[in-house]
Amino acid sequence: MTAAQWAVLEPLLPVGKKPGRPPKWTKRQLIDGIRWRPRTGAPWRDVPVRYGEWETVYGLFRRWQRDGI
């Protein structure tokens, strides 16, 4: 995702509500991982680590899918 695309998308994302430990992976990395998966047709377990742990990428995808985001 380009910086210009991220600048448009970032303000539209939901804001976290829980205080506590800062996330290990940025939203941008996780979204890039979500976008990588259908583009390649690979299984979730094959998402490269540079996008975050595959469980984290998939968890964000499923949470947003359930919430209709």
N, C-alpha and C positions, 0 to 999 in steps of 0.2 A: 504494500500500500504506500502510495507516495505521501509526502508531507502535506501536499495540498488536499488530497483526499481525506487524510486524517484530520486536518483542521476543520473540514466540513462535518465529519462524522462524530468527532469527540464530544461536542456540546449536546448531541442527540442521545448519547448513551445514558442509561440509568446510573444514578450515583449510589454508591454503597452506603448502607445505613448503620452498619455495625462498627463500633470503635474497636481498636485492638491492633494486633500485629499487622504491619503493612504487607500487602501481597508480594509474593516472590516474583510473579510474572506480571508484566504490564498488560493492560487491556488490549493495547495495540498488538502485542505479540500473540495473545490468545486469539484475537480476531483474525490475524494473519494465518494462524493455525487452522481455524475454522474454515477459512477461505481456501487454504491449501488442499484440504481433504477432498472436497468435491471436484476441484480442478484436476487432481491427479487420479481420482477414483480409487485411492488406496484405503485400506482399513484404518480405523482410528488409531490402532496400536502403532502404525507406521508414521504418525505425525512426527516430523523432526523435532528434536529437543530444543532447537533454537526458538520454537514457537511456544514452548512450555511442555510440561509433562503431558502425555496424551490424556491421562485421566482428568487433568485440570481443563484442558481444551474441550474435551467432550462434556465435562460437567457444566461448563459455562454454556455450551451449545444447548444441552438438554434443559437447563434451567430457563434460558431465554425462550426456548421452544415451548415449554409448558406454560410460561407466563405470557406468551403471545407477543414477545418483543421482536 
